[in-house]
Amino acid sequence: MTKHSTNWIVTSLIALGSLLILFPLYMAVAIALKNPEEMAKSVFSLPTGLHFENFANAIEATNFFSAFGNSFVITVCSVGFILLTNSLVSYAIARNMNKKFFKGLYFYFISAMFIPFQIIMLPIVKLTTDLHMNNMPGLIILYIVYGLAFNIFVYVGYIRTIPLELEEAATVDGASTYGTFWRIIFPLLAPINATIAILSCLSTWNDFMLPLIILGKPESYTLPLVQYVFQGQFSTDFNLAFASYLLALAPMVIVYLIAQKWIINGITQGAVK
């Protein structure tokens, strides 16, 4: 019987990596459950009492449920339209890569991945203001457009692994191009759709910069934006702030825990195909 020795170097690196990830989480939970007096004594110690009222006060201070609703609507609409539009554009490009126009279009979209957001930030503010798009619908459109570069890169590579014979058989049966895509190709994209949906959901929900420069009215603020309420001119209420951070973080943690198997399946099936 073969004995496997423990690789202590790898084990130590894994333990260190886990510690680096868990320690900030511990700090966030500990600070959220303390009061200012306990914070003054020690930041790193465990809370002597569980001050759950910090969460209630944070909900009231940030108008949490309104901001949660805004984030939910923006995220769901953005992800839904990203899957429908980006996959369709990618299909058109993937099946016409032998043509110069579509090949150039592919590299044009991919090149956007190398443009820093800070370079286009001010033009975006000017353009969205002139077009009266500095609101939630305008923000959703921007998320759909900004997702094109990475999503097309992923979709095109996946679609090109799907056999053309499936589409030819559908054409023989009388299916149109759109019918072939929605009835044959789109269902086959389920693993990669799930991966892109989850990644888009996480990035949209946690985004701070784009809502900050686009959303002009406080009633349309998302959860990341309302965290500003705890930043005073001379001080910050860290206990309420960290309680609010955990509340904003919780939905995405739940989504990831539920959907992580689809992320893994999407990556592995894409690799096998």
Secondary structure per residue as TSV (DSSP state, phi and psi in degrees):
chain	resnum	aa	ss	phi	psi
A	1	M	-	360.0	128.2
A	2	T	-	-79.3	133.5
A	3	K	-	-100.6	134.3
A	4	H	-	-103.4	120.2
A	5	S	-	-81.2	150.7
A	6	T	-	-78.3	131.2
A	7	N	-	-85.9	96.5
A	8	W	H	-69.7	-27.4
A	9	I	H	-66.4	-48.6
A	10	V	H	-64.9	-42.1
A	11	T	H	-60.9	-42.3
A	12	S	H	-64.9	-40.1
A	13	L	H	-65.8	-39.2
A	14	I	H	-65.2	-42.8
A	15	A	H	-63.3	-41.5
A	16	L	H	-65.4	-42.7
A	17	G	H	-62.4	-40.5
A	18	S	H	-63.9	-39.9
A	19	L	H	-64.0	-42.3
A	20	L	H	-64.3	-29.9
A	21	I	H	-81.9	-41.9
A	22	L	H	-77.8	-29.1
A	23	F	H	-63.0	-47.0
A	24	P	H	-60.9	-35.2
A	25	L	H	-65.5	-42.4
A	26	Y	H	-59.4	-44.0
A	27	M	H	-61.8	-42.0
A	28	A	H	-63.6	-44.8
A	29	V	H	-67.8	-43.3
A	30	A	H	-63.2	-45.9
A	31	I	H	-66.0	-37.4
A	32	A	H	-65.2	-25.7
A	33	L	T	-98.1	2.9
A	34	K	-	-99.0	167.9
A	35	N	-	-106.9	170.5
A	36	P	H	-58.0	-33.2
A	37	E	H	-64.8	-43.4
A	38	E	H	-66.3	-35.6
A	39	M	H	-62.8	-38.7
A	40	A	H	-67.0	-31.9
A	41	K	H	-74.8	-49.2
A	42	S	-	-160.4	130.4
A	43	V	S	-79.1	-31.5
A	44	F	S	-90.2	-16.2
A	45	S	S	-73.6	160.7
A	46	L	-	-69.9	148.3
A	47	P	-	-67.8	136.8
A	48	T	S	-78.0	-25.9
A	49	G	S	-135.7	148.5
A	50	L	-	-93.0	104.2
A	51	H	-	-93.6	76.9
A	52	F	T	-69.6	-13.0
A	53	E	H	-65.4	-18.6
A	54	N	H	-60.5	-37.2
A	55	F	H	-69.5	-40.9
A	56	A	H	-64.6	-42.0
A	57	N	H	-66.8	-36.3
A	58	A	H	-66.5	-39.7
A	59	I	H	-61.3	-42.3
A	60	E	H	-70.2	-41.2
A	61	A	H	-67.2	-35.3
A	62	T	H	-96.1	-1.1
A	63	N	T	51.0	55.4
A	64	F	H	-55.4	-45.9
A	65	F	H	-69.9	-31.5
A	66	S	H	-67.9	-46.3
A	67	A	H	-64.7	-37.7
A	68	F	H	-62.0	-42.8
A	69	G	H	-62.3	-41.5
A	70	N	H	-62.8	-46.5
A	71	S	H	-62.5	-39.3
A	72	F	H	-64.4	-47.6
A	73	V	H	-63.1	-46.4
A	74	I	H	-62.2	-44.6
A	75	T	H	-67.5	-47.3
A	76	V	H	-64.2	-45.6
A	77	C	H	-64.8	-43.2
A	78	S	H	-61.9	-48.4
A	79	V	H	-64.3	-41.8
A	80	G	H	-60.8	-48.5
A	81	F	H	-71.2	-30.8
A	82	I	I	-61.0	-45.7
A	83	L	I	-65.3	-40.8
A	84	L	I	-73.0	-43.7
A	85	T	I	-85.9	-45.7
A	86	N	I	-65.7	-36.3
A	87	S	H	-68.0	-36.7
A	88	L	H	-68.4	-43.8
A	89	V	H	-62.8	-41.9
A	90	S	H	-64.2	-37.1
A	91	Y	H	-63.3	-43.8
A	92	A	H	-62.2	-40.0
A	93	I	H	-71.3	-44.4
A	94	A	H	-62.4	-36.5
A	95	R	T	-87.9	2.4
A	96	N	T	-132.7	27.2
A	97	M	T	-66.2	-14.9
A	98	N	T	-78.3	-8.3
A	99	K	S	-99.1	139.3
A	100	K	H	-61.1	-38.8
A	101	F	H	-61.4	-49.5
A	102	F	H	-70.8	-34.2
A	103	K	H	-65.9	-42.2
A	104	G	H	-64.9	-37.3
A	105	L	H	-64.0	-38.5
A	106	Y	H	-61.6	-49.9
A	107	F	H	-68.7	-28.5
A	108	Y	H	-63.6	-46.6
A	109	F	H	-65.3	-43.2
A	110	I	H	-63.7	-34.0
A	111	S	H	-62.3	-24.0
A	112	A	G	-64.2	-20.9
A	113	M	G	-66.7	-19.1
A	114	F	G	-100.7	5.1
A	115	I	S	-98.0	117.6
A	116	P	-	-63.3	142.7
A	117	F	H	-62.3	-33.3
A	118	Q	H	-61.8	-28.1
A	119	I	H	-69.2	-36.2
A	120	I	H	-102.1	4.3
A	121	M	H	-63.4	-51.2
A	122	L	H	-65.3	-43.9
A	123	P	H	-59.4	-35.0
A	124	I	H	-65.0	-43.3
A	125	V	H	-60.5	-45.1
A	126	K	H	-63.5	-46.4
A	127	L	H	-66.1	-46.3
A	128	T	H	-65.4	-33.3
A	129	T	H	-68.0	-44.1
A	130	D	H	-64.5	-34.2
A	131	L	T	-91.9	5.3
A	132	H	T	56.5	42.2
A	133	M	-	-109.1	15.2
A	134	N	-	-84.1	61.3
A	135	N	S	-151.5	-175.1
A	136	M	H	-64.1	-44.8
A	137	P	H	-59.9	-40.2
A	138	G	H	-63.2	-39.1
A	139	L	H	-64.7	-39.8
A	140	I	H	-62.2	-43.8
A	141	I	H	-60.8	-41.0
A	142	L	H	-64.0	-40.4
A	143	Y	H	-62.9	-38.7
A	144	I	H	-64.2	-43.5
A	145	V	H	-69.2	-43.0
A	146	Y	H	-67.4	-23.1
A	147	G	T	-78.6	-12.6
A	148	L	H	-59.0	-46.5
A	149	A	H	-57.5	-57.6
A	150	F	H	-68.5	-41.9
A	151	N	H	-66.8	-39.5
A	152	I	H	-64.2	-39.9
A	153	F	H	-57.8	-42.2
A	154	V	H	-75.9	-46.6
A	155	Y	H	-62.5	-46.4
A	156	V	H	-60.2	-44.6
A	157	G	H	-61.0	-36.5
A	158	Y	H	-74.8	-44.0
A	159	I	H	-64.0	-34.9
A	160	R	T	-68.7	-13.2
A	161	T	T	-87.9	-9.9
A	162	I	S	-80.4	127.1
A	163	P	-	-59.5	136.7
A	164	L	H	-67.2	-22.7
A	165	E	H	-59.9	-30.2
A	166	L	H	-64.5	-41.5
A	167	E	H	-72.6	-36.9
A	168	E	H	-64.2	-38.8
A	169	A	H	-65.3	-39.0
A	170	A	H	-66.7	-37.5
A	171	T	H	-65.2	-40.4
A	172	V	H	-61.9	-35.0
A	173	D	T	-78.3	0.7
A	174	G	T	97.3	11.3
A	175	A	-	-78.2	141.8
A	176	S	-	-78.7	175.7
A	177	T	H	-62.0	-45.0
A	178	Y	H	-66.0	-40.3
A	179	G	H	-63.1	-40.0
A	180	T	H	-62.0	-42.6
A	181	F	I	-65.5	-51.1
A	182	W	I	-72.7	-30.5
A	183	R	I	-93.2	-29.2
A	184	I	I	-109.0	-56.0
A	185	I	I	-75.7	-49.1
A	186	F	H	-58.4	-43.4
A	187	P	H	-60.7	-32.3
A	188	L	H	-72.2	-15.6
A	189	L	T	-86.6	6.4
A	190	A	H	-52.8	-46.3
A	191	P	H	-62.8	-45.1
A	192	I	H	-74.8	-29.9
A	193	N	H	-61.4	-43.0
A	194	A	H	-63.3	-42.6
A	195	T	H	-62.7	-48.4
A	196	I	H	-66.2	-37.9
A	197	A	H	-61.6	-44.5
A	198	I	H	-69.3	-43.6
A	199	L	H	-64.7	-40.1
A	200	S	H	-66.8	-38.3
A	201	C	H	-61.8	-46.5
A	202	L	H	-63.8	-45.6
A	203	S	H	-69.0	-38.4
A	204	T	H	-69.6	-44.4
A	205	W	H	-63.3	-39.5
A	206	N	H	-90.5	-3.1
A	207	D	-	-68.0	137.1
A	208	F	-	-114.6	-43.8
A	209	M	H	-66.7	-48.7
A	210	L	H	-64.6	-47.1
A	211	P	H	-60.5	-32.9
A	212	L	H	-62.5	-40.9
A	213	I	H	-90.8	-14.5
A	214	I	H	-101.2	-48.0
A	215	L	-	-76.0	119.4
A	216	G	-	-96.2	-22.4
A	217	K	S	-104.5	133.7
A	218	P	G	-58.6	-30.7
A	219	E	G	-70.0	-13.1
A	220	S	G	-103.3	8.1
A	221	Y	-	-64.7	146.0
A	222	T	-	-92.1	175.0
A	223	L	H	-60.0	-44.1
A	224	P	H	-60.0	-33.8
A	225	L	H	-71.5	-37.4
A	226	V	H	-72.0	-7.4
A	227	Q	G	-67.2	-15.4
A	228	Y	G	-62.0	-21.6
A	229	V	G	-62.1	-22.9
A	230	F	G	-88.4	-4.5
A	231	Q	B	-92.6	104.5
A	232	G	-	-89.3	174.6
A	233	Q	S	-67.7	-35.6
A	234	F	S	-120.9	-7.1
A	235	S	-	-155.6	167.0
A	236	T	B	-133.6	133.5
A	237	D	-	-83.6	90.3
A	238	F	H	-66.8	-34.4
A	239	N	H	-64.2	-48.7
A	240	L	H	-69.4	-35.5
A	241	A	H	-62.3	-47.3
A	242	F	H	-69.9	-32.7
A	243	A	H	-62.8	-41.3
A	244	S	H	-67.8	-37.8
A	245	Y	H	-60.6	-42.3
A	246	L	H	-65.9	-38.0
A	247	L	H	-64.4	-40.3
A	248	A	H	-70.8	-31.1
A	249	L	H	-78.2	-31.8
A	250	A	H	-55.5	-45.9
A	251	P	H	-58.8	-40.7
A	252	M	H	-72.7	-30.7
A	253	V	H	-64.8	-42.1
A	254	I	H	-64.4	-44.6
A	255	V	H	-59.5	-44.6
A	256	Y	H	-66.5	-42.3
A	257	L	H	-62.6	-36.8
A	258	I	H	-74.8	-38.5
A	259	A	H	-102.0	2.8
A	260	Q	H	-61.6	-30.4
A	261	K	H	-66.3	-31.0
A	262	W	H	-73.2	-32.9
A	263	I	H	-62.6	-47.4
A	264	I	H	-64.0	-43.5
A	265	N	H	-63.1	-40.0
A	266	G	H	-63.6	-41.9
A	267	I	H	-70.2	-45.1
A	268	T	H	-69.6	-41.2
A	269	Q	H	-67.5	-35.8
A	270	G	H	-65.1	-36.2
A	271	A	H	-70.3	-41.1
A	272	V	H	-67.5	-41.7
A	273	K	-	-65.3	360.0
